[in-house]
Structures are given as structure tokens and as C-alpha cells.
Amino acid sequence: MSGNSASVGLRGFTGGCRYSLLTIVWTVVGFFIMAHLISLYTRKDNIDQEVPSDRLQQVHHRFHHHPIVHELVRVEEEILRMPPPRKRSPRTSKRKSRKPIPLVEEFLDEKSPIRHLFFPDMKTASFGPTKDMRNDTMHYFPGKIWMDTEGNPIQAHGGGILLDEKSNTYYWYGEYKDGPTYHAHKKGPARVDIIGVGCYSSKDLWTWKNEGIVLGAEETNKTHDLHKSNVLERPKVIYNEKTEKYVMWMHIDDANYTKASVGVAISDNPTGPFKYLYSKRPHGFDSRDMTVFKDDDGVAYLFYSSEVNSVLHIGPLTEDYLDVTPVVKRVMVGQHREAPAIFKHENTYYMVTSWCTGWAPNEALAHAAESIMGPWEKLGNPCIGGNKVFRLTTFFAQSTYVIPLPGVPGAFIFMADRWNPADLRDSRYVWLPLVIGGPADQPLESNFGFPMWSRVSIYWHSKWHLPLKKERQTNN
């Protein structure tokens, strides 16, 4: 009987412990839920204090009811008809079936029968100020050949835009790739010898004048970073008001991509010539795809893919923009993101990135943060329209820069490159409207719930135009 009593007592004790444990667990869960709700409420209060609610409603109403926005965010579909099955070789003729070639492989195959859909030829698909386009003047045609004011294809790949406030002129800097494509060795990536950084100027973001090569290659000195056998990619230029210098940052590498550094050059004028200063591995880390972002307070930041492209690093530049400070933050750890394009809207920082797949296109991701140093949260794939394959390949392109759309708050121009690894000089530009609005697709990674900020949407258009001056004035 004493044994039974002991057993009953033990069961009672165990049940009591279980009940106490469950009580503790639910108490902890309840605490975190309450903390999250309080943080959301506090965050909403902070936002409301920064921007009056009537002002927010006014901006929201003006933005979403403006006719140009309705035009920019319409969904446009694309139907790509796959080519008929190709002749099978004797080796494969005994197989029972042959799977259709994926569309991305058709894109990469220079002999594909539908290649003209990705890279239309000069005769039928070019646009620019020298073309007689009648009613199509000032329209963008993503993927078609874009001509400058002299009637030549624009060479500014992997580029970025500087709005020079002194002259109210836009400057487009990018890789000048007007040379033959080849492979440095059998397994090496497609490349073009360094020619330099091209620069184009415009007042309207559509009519571009060639200002020449503002940073040229080194022809003879093989030890120089800019020797033609090396790599110069993704040049970006920002202006320093304190030093009155234009500062260029770029990815510098050797043909095998083992140098993995950034390079810095400076000029007194936006059209150069730029003087090359040096290269380095920022913060002692390898650096490949990169960009620079200048914040509203004048502080500039370097973003670069590092640790063999597995992590994105962010760090502020020195006051003269000529070096990095010791401060660095690792974000998107293990996510293998590259081609960062940064922009800001209503005190929130946004970024569009690409996955690491070489010249092959892949799915873009949008990210957002309240602080530029992070944490950065995923917002999902920003691409809308086209078709499923278009959306999963960022419209067969890769991000490089984002420009605020003149006169339309909350709207931007997404700049991307449609790389042509068979002939890199014939790589195309994909400029599309980017709009901030609507709920985010994915919950926060750092805690419970969805973010307060809006999603990023990039809309496919085979043809579109910027708002006219009258429309912009109406929106303001």
C-alpha cells in the first residue's frame, strides 16, 4: 500500500511539473507576442510622428490615383513560343524521349532559333534620338538596342547614374565593352579586355550624348590594375560636396577573379578625366559585385559581395569618399547575393539583389531595412508581369542601379543588364518602372509578423515612357 501511495504521489508530482512547465512555456510565448505587438505599435507611432497622417494619406491618394502610375503598374504578359524539337544526334536517337530545352538554356545558346526574341537585331529593334520613331519618341523598349545621339549603341554596362545638381544633368557611367568577346582559358568566363568606363550625359534620361571614355585602360604596364587583360566592372560615381570631387568606385580583378578588390578614381568634372588612385580589399575581405550609396546626410556607403559571394558587406566611407572606415556589417549571411542596387523611400532603405549564377539570369529578391547597416529583411521577388520564366529570371536581366523617377514619389526606374555572354558588347539594357506600395510578400525573418513597409514591384513593359512635365506637375 505504501508502494501504491508512493506511485500515486509520483504521478501527482509529475503531473504538477508538467502543468508548471506548460504554464511557463505559454507565459514565455505570451510575453514575446505582447512584446512584438508593443514594438509594432511603437514603430507605428514613430512613423506617424515623423510624417503627419494627413500628409501620408495625401501622398498615398495622389500617388495611386495619378494616371501615369496606373499606366506604369499595368500587368503586361509575354508569350514566348518554344522552337520545335531539334534534330537529335545518333548518340541520343535511341532515347525514348527528349525533354524540351529550358528557356534559360535557349537564352544562353547563341545558335538558338528564338535568340532574336532575347536580342532583337539592329535593323528591326533599336531606339534612340536618331531613330525616326514618330509616336514612339521618348519610349523605352527594354531589351532592344539603345542608341546615343550619334546613332551608336550605348556602351555603359553594369552602370549607375549620377544626377549632377550643379548642371541639372544626368550622367550614366558603365563598362565600355565595345571589343571582341573571348575566354582567357578553356574554363574561364566570357570576357572583353578592359577598354574603360564610358560616360553619357542626358537632361531627360532618354536622350544620351556620348561623353567618351572617362577612365581608360592601361595598354602596356601589365602590373597596373587597369591593364587591358584585367577586369573592371560595375563603376559607380558619387559627388563629394566637401572636397568638390567626383569619386568613382569599381570592382577590380584579374582574369581569374582572384584579386577580388575595389578600385577608386577621382575627377574635378563629371566627364573626367578620372585619375585612378589605387585598389584594395575593403576591410581585408574579398570584394566582387559592389555598389556605393550616398545617403541624405551626405554619408556614403560601400556594399559588396564577399566571402566568396556568400555574404554581403556594408560599410561607411570616409568623409572624402576615398576609402572605407573600419566599420563593417555582414548581412544576408549564406544567401549568395550579388549585383546590389540600393535606394531609399520615406526613411526606409531598399535593395534589389541577384543570385550568383554567372552570366545566366536568375530570380531577383527585394530587401528592406530601417537602418542602412541592417538588419535587412527579404520582401520576395519584385518582378510582375511578362510570364513565369520572365519573373524567375528578372526579365532575363540582372540589377545594377535604381533611379528615383522624376516627379512621381514612390516610383523609380529599375536599371538592369541583359548580359549576352556570346557577344558582351551586344548586352542590352532593361529599364523598367519600379513602384513601392502594397503589403510585403514574406514575414520578417528576425521576429514574428509582417513588416510595416511596402513591397517593391518591378513591372514588365515591352514599351513605356516617363511622365510628361505636365503630368509630373499635376502629381506634385
For each residue, the residues with C-beta under 8 A, 3 or more apart:
1: 4 5
2: 5 6
3: 6 7
4: 1 7 8
5: 1 2 8 9
6: 2 3 9 10
7: 3 4 10 11
8: 4 5 11 12
9: 5 6 12 13
10: 6 7 13 14
11: 7 8 14 15
12: 8 9 15 16
13: 9 10 16 17
14: 10 11 17 18
15: 11 12 18 19
16: 12 13 19 20
17: 13 14 20 21
18: 14 15 21 22
19: 15 16 22 23
20: 16 17 23 24
21: 17 18 24 25
22: 18 19 25 26
23: 19 20 26 27
24: 20 21 27 28
25: 21 22 28 29
26: 22 23 29 30
27: 23 24 30 31
28: 24 25 31 32
29: 25 26 32 33
30: 26 27 33 34
31: 27 28 34 35
32: 28 29 35 36 448
33: 29 30 36 37 448
34: 30 31 37 38
35: 31 32 38 39
36: 32 33 39 40 447 448 449
37: 33 34 40 41
38: 34 35 41 42
39: 35 36 42 43 447
40: 36 37 43 44 449 452
41: 37 38 44 45
42: 38 39 45 46
43: 39 40 46 47 452
44: 40 41 47 48 452
45: 41 42 48 49
46: 42 43 49 50
47: 43 44 50 51 452
48: 44 45 51 52 53 56
49: 45 46
50: 46 47 347
51: 47 48 55 56 346
52: 48 55 56
53: 48 56 57
54: 57 58
55: 51 52 58 59
56: 48 51 52 53 59 60
57: 53 54 60 61
58: 54 55 61 62
59: 55 56 62 63 409 410
60: 56 57 63 64
61: 57 58 64 65
62: 58 59 65 66 409 475
63: 59 60 66 69 408 409 410 411 437 475
64: 60 61 69 437
65: 61 62 69
66: 62 63 69 70 408 471 474 475
67: 70 71 471
68: 71 72 408 467 471 475
69: 63 64 65 66 72 73 408 411 435
70: 66 67 73 74
71: 67 68 74 464
72: 68 69 411 433 435 459 461 464
73: 69 70 433 435 457 459
74: 70 71 459 461
75: 384 385 459
76: 385 386 459 460 461 462
77: 385 386 387
78: 385 386 387 390 460 462
79: 387
80: 103 114 117 387 389
81: 114
82: 100 101 103 106 114
83: 86 106 112 113 114
84:
85: 88 98 100
86: 83 101
87:
88: 85 92 93 95 98
89: 92 93
90: 93
91:
92: 88 89 95 98
93: 88 89 90
94:
95: 88 92 98
96:
97:
98: 85 88 92 95
99:
100: 82 85
101: 82 86 105 106 109
102: 105 106
103: 80 82 106 107 389 393
104: 107 108 360 361 389 393
105: 101 102 108 109
106: 82 83 101 102 103 109 112 114 115
107: 103 104 112 118 360 361 393 396
108: 104 105 359 360 421
109: 101 105 106 112 115
110: 115 422 423
111: 115
112: 83 106 107 109 115
113: 83
114: 80 81 82 83 106 117 118
115: 106 109 110 111 112 118 119
116: 119 120 121
117: 80 114 120
118: 107 114 115 143 396 418
119: 115 116 143 418 420 426 428
120: 116 117 124 125 143 144 145
121: 116 124 125
122: 125 126 145 153
123: 126
124: 120 121
125: 120 121 122 141 143 144 145
126: 122 123 131 144 145 146 147 153
127: 131 133 136 139 140 141 144 145 146 147
128: 131 146 147 148 149 151 154 207 208
129: 147 148 149 206 207 208
130: 147 149 150 151
131: 126 127 128 147
132:
133: 127 136 137 139
134: 137
135:
136: 127 133 139 463
137: 133 134
138: 204 206 465 466
139: 127 133 136 463 464 465
140: 127 206 431 432 461 463 464 465
141: 125 127 144 462 463
142: 395 397 418 428 429 430 431 432 460 461 462
143: 118 119 120 125 395 396 397 418 428 430
144: 120 125 126 127 141 428
145: 120 122 125 126 127 153 426 428
146: 126 127 128 153 154 208 428 429
147: 126 127 128 129 130 131 151 152 153 154
148: 128 129 151 152 153 154 200 208 209 210
149: 128 129 130 207 208 209 210
150: 130 210
151: 128 130 147 148
152: 147 148 210
153: 122 126 145 146 147 148 425 426
154: 128 146 147 148 172 198 200 208 210 429
155: 174 175 176 177 178 198 425
156: 159 172 173 174 175 176 198 199 200
157: 174 175 177 417 419 424 427
158: 174 175 233 234 235 400 417
159: 156 172 173 174 175 198 234 235 236 400 401 415
160: 172 173 174 234 235 236 237 291 400 401 415
161: 170 171 172 173 205 401 403 415
162: 170 171 173 237 238 239 246 270
163: 168 169 170 171
164: 167 168 169 170 171 239 270
165: 168 239
166:
167: 164 270
168: 163 164 165 203
169: 163 164 201 202 203 270
170: 161 162 163 164 201 202 203 205
171: 161 162 163 164 199 200 201 211 237 270 271
172: 154 156 159 160 161 199 200 201 202 208
173: 156 159 160 161 162 197 198 199 214 235 236 237 248
174: 155 156 157 158 159 160 197 198 235 400
175: 155 156 157 158 159 197 198 232 233 234 235
176: 155 156 195 196 197 198 213
177: 155 157 192 195 424 425 427
178: 155 195 425
179: 192 193 195 425
180: 192
181: 190 191 192 421 422 423 424 425
182: 190 191 192
183: 186 188 189 190 191
184: 188 191 229 255 256
185: 188
186: 183
187:
188: 183 184 185 191 255 256
189: 183 257 358 359 421
190: 181 182 183 359 421 422 424
191: 181 182 183 184 188 231 255 424
192: 177 179 180 181 182 195 424 425
193: 179 217 228 229
194: 217 226 227 228 229 230 231 232
195: 176 177 178 179 192 213 216 217 228
196: 176 213 214 215 216 217 226 232
197: 173 174 175 176 213 214 215 232 235 248 250 274
198: 154 155 156 159 173 174 175 176 210 212 213 214
199: 156 171 172 173 210 211 212 213 214 270 271 272
200: 148 154 156 171 172 208 209 210 211
201: 169 170 171 172 208 209 211 270 271
202: 169 170 172 205 206 207 208 209
203: 168 169 170 207
204: 138 207 466
205: 161 170 202 403 406 413 466
206: 129 138 140 202 466
207: 128 129 149 202 203 204
208: 128 129 146 148 149 154 172 200 201 202
209: 148 149 200 201 202
210: 148 149 150 152 154 198 199 200
211: 171 199 200 201 214 271 272
212: 198 199 271 272
213: 176 195 196 197 198 199 216
214: 173 196 197 198 199 211 267 271 272 273 274
215: 196 197 226 235 248 265 272 273 274 276
216: 195 196 213 226 273
217: 193 194 195 196 226 227 228 232
218: 221 224 225 226 227 228
219: 227 228
220:
221: 218 224 227
222: 227 229
223: 227
224: 218 221 227
225: 218 230 252 261 263 276 278 279
226: 194 196 215 216 217 218 230 232 252 263 276
227: 194 217 218 219 221 222 223 224 230
228: 193 194 195 217 218 219
229: 184 193 194 222 254 255
230: 194 225 226 227 252 253 254 255 259
231: 191 194 251 252 253 254 255 257 259
232: 175 194 196 197 217 226 235 250 251 252 263
233: 158 175 250 251 253 289
234: 158 159 160 175 250 251 289 290 291 339 400
235: 158 159 160 173 174 175 197 215 232 248 249 250
236: 159 160 173 248 249 250 290 291 292 401
237: 160 162 171 173 246 247 248 249 270
238: 162 246 247 249 292 294 300 321
239: 162 164 165 245 246 247 270 294
240: 243 244 245 246 247 320 321
241: 244 298
242: 298 319 320
243: 240 320 321
244: 240 241 268
245: 239 240 266 267 268 320 321
246: 162 237 238 239 240 266 267 268 269 270 274
247: 237 238 239 240 264 265 266 320 321 322
248: 173 197 215 235 236 237 264 265 266 267 274
249: 235 236 237 238 262 263 264 290 291 292 302
250: 197 232 233 234 235 236 262 263 265 290
251: 231 232 233 234 261 262 263 287 288 289 290 304
252: 225 226 230 231 232 259 261 262 263 279
253: 230 231 233 257 258 259 260 261 288
254: 229 230 231 257 258 259
255: 184 188 191 229 230 231
256: 184 188
257: 189 231 253 254 260 288
258: 253 254
259: 230 231 252 253 254 279
260: 253 257 281 286 287 288
261: 225 251 252 253 279 280 281 286 287
262: 249 250 251 252 279 280 281 282 287 290 302 304
263: 225 226 232 249 250 251 252 276 277 278 279
264: 247 248 249 276 277 278 279 322 323
265: 215 247 248 250 274 275 276 277
266: 245 246 247 248 274 275 277 322
267: 214 245 246 248 270 272 273 274 275
268: 244 245 246
269: 246 272
270: 162 164 167 169 171 199 201 237 239 246 267
271: 171 199 201 211 212 214
272: 199 211 212 214 215 267 269
273: 214 215 216 267
274: 197 214 215 246 248 265 266 267
275: 265 266 267
276: 215 225 226 263 264 265
277: 263 264 265 266 322
278: 225 263 264
279: 225 252 259 261 262 263 264
280: 261 262
281: 260 261 262 284 285 286 287
282: 262 285 287 302 304 313 315 324 328
283: 313 315 324 326 328
284: 281
285: 281 282 304 306 307 313 328
286: 260 261 281 306 307 308
287: 251 260 261 262 281 282 290 304 305 306 313
288: 251 253 257 260 304 305 306 309 338
289: 233 234 251 304 305 309 338 339 340
290: 234 236 249 250 251 262 287 302 303 304 305 340
291: 160 234 236 249 302 303 304 340 341 342 401
292: 236 238 249 300 301 302 303 317 321
293: 300 301 303 342 343 372
294: 238 239 298 299 300 301
295: 298 299 300 301 344 372
296: 344
297:
298: 241 242 294 295
299: 294 295 316 317
300: 238 292 293 294 295 316 317 321
301: 292 293 294 295 314 315 316 317 342 372
302: 249 262 282 290 291 292 313 314 315 316 317 324
303: 290 291 292 293 312 313 314 340 342 351
304: 251 262 282 285 287 288 289 290 291 312 313
305: 287 288 289 290 309 311 312 313 337 338 340 356
306: 285 286 287 288 309 310 311 312 313 330
307: 285 286 310 311 330
308: 286
309: 288 289 305 306 336 337 338 356
310: 306 307 333 334 335 336
311: 305 306 307 330 331 332 333 334 335
312: 303 304 305 306 330 331 332 335 337 340 353
313: 282 283 285 287 302 303 304 305 306 328 329 330 331
314: 301 302 303 328 329 331 372 373 374
315: 282 283 301 302 324 325 327 328 329
316: 299 300 301 302 324 325 327
317: 292 299 300 301 302 321 322 323 324 325
318: 321 322 323 324 325
319: 242
320: 240 242 243 245 247 323
321: 238 240 243 245 247 292 300 317 318
322: 247 264 266 277 317 318
323: 264 317 318 320
324: 282 283 302 315 316 317 318 328
325: 315 316 317 318
326: 283
327: 315 316
328: 282 283 285 313 314 315 324
329: 313 314 315 373 374
330: 306 307 311 312 313 333
331: 311 312 313 314 373 374 375 376
332: 311 312 335 337 353 367 376
333: 310 311 330
334: 310 311
335: 310 311 312 332
336: 309 310 355 356
337: 305 309 312 332 340 353 354 355 356 365
338: 288 289 305 309 353 354 355 356
339: 234 289 353 354 398 399 400
340: 289 290 291 303 305 312 337 351 352 353 399
341: 291 351 352 353 399 400 401 402 414 415
342: 291 293 301 303 349 350 351 402
343: 293 349 350 351 402 404 412
344: 295 296 347 348 349 350
345: 348 350 409 410 412 436
346: 51 410
347: 50 344 370
348: 344 345 368 369 370 453
349: 342 343 344 368 369 370 371 372
350: 342 343 344 345 366 367 368 402 436 456
351: 303 340 341 342 343 366 367 368 369 376
352: 340 341 364 365 366 367 382 399 402 414 456 458
353: 312 332 337 338 339 340 341 364 365 367 399
354: 337 338 339 357 362 364 394 398 399
355: 336 337 338 362 363 365
356: 305 309 336 337 338
357: 354 360 361 362
358: 189
359: 108 189 190 419 421
360: 104 107 108 357
361: 104 107 357 393 394 395 396 397 398 418 419
362: 354 355 357 392 393 394 398
363: 355 381 383 391 392 393 394
364: 352 353 354 381 382 383 394 399 458
365: 337 352 353 355 378 379 380 381 382
366: 350 351 352 378 379 380 381 382 455 456
367: 332 350 351 352 353 376 377 378 379
368: 348 349 350 351 376 377 379 440 451 453 456
369: 348 349 351 372 373 374 375 376 377
370: 347 348 349
371: 349 374 375
372: 293 295 301 314 349 369
373: 314 329 331 369
374: 314 329 331 369 371
375: 331 369 371 445 446
376: 331 332 351 367 368 369
377: 367 368 369 442 444 445 446 451
378: 365 366 367 442 445
379: 365 366 367 368 382 440 441 442 451 453 455 456
380: 365 366 440 441 442 455
381: 363 364 365 366 391 392 441
382: 352 364 365 366 379 434 455 456 457 458
383: 363 364 386 390 391 392 394 395 458 460
384: 75 391 457 458 459 460
385: 75 76 77 78 390 391 459 460 461
386: 76 77 78 383 389 390 391 395 460
387: 77 78 79 80 390 391
388: 391 392
389: 80 103 104 386 392 393
390: 78 383 385 386 387 393 395 396 460
391: 363 381 383 384 385 386 387 388 395
392: 362 363 381 383 388 389
393: 103 104 107 361 362 363 389 390 396 397
394: 354 361 362 363 364 383 397 398 399 416 458
395: 142 143 361 383 386 390 391 416 418 430 432 458 460
396: 107 118 143 361 390 393 418 430
397: 142 143 361 393 394 416 417 418 419 428 430
398: 339 354 361 362 394 416 417 418 419
399: 339 340 341 352 353 354 364 394 402 414 415 416
400: 158 159 160 174 234 339 341 415 416 417
401: 159 160 161 236 291 341 415
402: 341 342 343 350 352 399 412 413 414 415 434
403: 161 205 412 413 415
404: 343 411 412 413
405: 408 411 412 413 433 466 467
406: 205 466 467 472
407: 467 469 471 472 473 475 476
408: 63 66 68 69 405 411 467 472 475
409: 59 62 63 345 475
410: 59 63 345 346 435 436 437
411: 63 69 72 404 405 408 433 434 435 436
412: 343 345 402 403 404 405 433 434 435 436
413: 205 402 403 404 405 431 432 433 434
414: 341 352 399 402 430 431 432 433 434 458
415: 159 160 161 341 399 400 401 402 403 429 430 431
416: 394 395 397 398 399 400 429 430 431 432
417: 157 158 397 398 400 427 428 429 430
418: 118 119 142 143 361 395 396 397 398 427 428 429 430
419: 157 359 361 397 398 424 427
420: 119 423 424 426 427 428
421: 108 181 189 190 359 424
422: 110 181 190
423: 110 181 420 426
424: 157 177 181 190 191 192 419 420 421 427
425: 153 155 177 178 179 181 192
426: 119 145 153 420 423
427: 157 177 417 418 419 420 424
428: 119 142 143 144 145 146 397 417 418 420
429: 142 146 154 415 416 417 418
430: 142 143 395 396 397 414 415 416 417 418
431: 140 142 413 414 415 416
432: 140 142 395 413 414 416 458 459 460 461 464
433: 72 73 405 411 412 413 414 458 459 461 464
434: 382 402 411 412 413 414 456 457 458 459
435: 69 72 73 410 411 412 456 457 459
436: 345 350 410 411 412 454 455 456 457
437: 63 64 410 454 455 457
438: 454 455 457
439: 450 454 455
440: 368 379 380 450 451 453 454 455
441: 379 380 381 455
442: 377 378 379 380 450
443: 448 449 450
444: 377 447 448 449 450 451
445: 375 377 378
446: 375 377
447: 36 39 444
448: 32 33 36 443 444
449: 36 40 443 444
450: 439 440 442 443 444
451: 368 377 379 440 444
452: 40 43 44 47
453: 348 368 379 440
454: 436 437 438 439 440
455: 366 379 380 382 436 437 438 439 440 441
456: 350 352 366 368 379 382 434 435 436
457: 73 382 384 434 435 436 437 438
458: 352 364 382 383 384 394 395 414 432 433 434
459: 72 73 74 75 76 384 385 432 433 434 435
460: 76 78 142 383 384 385 386 390 395 432
461: 72 74 76 140 142 385 432 433 464
462: 76 78 141 142
463: 136 139 140 141
464: 71 72 139 140 432 433 461
465: 138 139 140
466: 138 204 205 206 405 406
467: 68 405 406 407 408 471 472 475
468: 471 472
469: 407 472 473
470: 473 474
471: 66 67 68 407 467 468 474 475
472: 406 407 408 467 468 469 475 476
473: 407 469 470 476
474: 66 470 471
475: 62 63 66 68 407 408 409 467 471 472
476: 407 472 473
